[in-house]
Amino acid sequence: MPPLIAAMLVGAGAYAGLRAVHRILASWSEIEAGSHPDKGQAPTGIVEKDLGSLELDPATGIYHPAKPAR
């Protein structure tokens, strides 16, 4: 009788563990689906700007937008 009780406990633990993993994976997929930018969500705060071509300032080592040719 003790091996039967042990087998039942192991089975119940495995079932509960699988349900927990399933819940976690389902919540991750909901989070991932909700944060996709094509779903009409607000932007994440990252703004991309087109600065055109950049030139290196040799004195400071910093890139600046190139001055337009006139």
N, C-alpha and C positions, 0 to 999 in steps of 0.2 A: 504494500500500500504506500509506503513512503516514496518509492520511485515514481508512482503515478502522480502523487501530489507535487513532487519536484518537477515533473514534466509539464504539469498544468501551470505551475508558476513560471517556468521558462517560456512556455507558449504565450501566456498572458503578457509577460514582459516584452517579448518580441513583437507582439501585436501592438502594444502601446507605443513602443519605440518607432515602429513603422508609421503609425498614425501621426506621431509628432514630426517625423521627418517629412511626411507628406504635407502637413500644415505649414512647415517652415518653407518648403519649396514653393508652395502655392502663394504664400505672402511675398516671397522674393519676386515671383513672376508678376504679381500685381504691381509691386513697386516699380519694377523695370518697365512694365507696359505703361504705367501712368507717367513716367518721367521722359517718355520719348517725345522729342520736339515736334514730331508730325501730329501729335494728338491735340494740338491747340493749347499747350501749356505755355506759361509765361517764360521768357528767356531766363537763362541762369545767371545773368549779370555780366557775362563776357561780351564785350563789344569789340567787333573786328572793324578796323579802319583801313582803307586803302590809302597808303601814304605815297604810292607811286614808287619811283626808284629812290634808293637811299645812297648817300655818300658817307664815307668814313672821315671824320674829323681827326686828322693825325695828332693834333695837340692833346685832345681829350680821350681819343679812342672810342668815341660814341658816334653812332650812326644818326644822321639827320636826313630829312627829306631833301632831295636834290632840288636846286633852284631851277625853275623853268627857263629854257632857252628862249631869248627874245629876238 
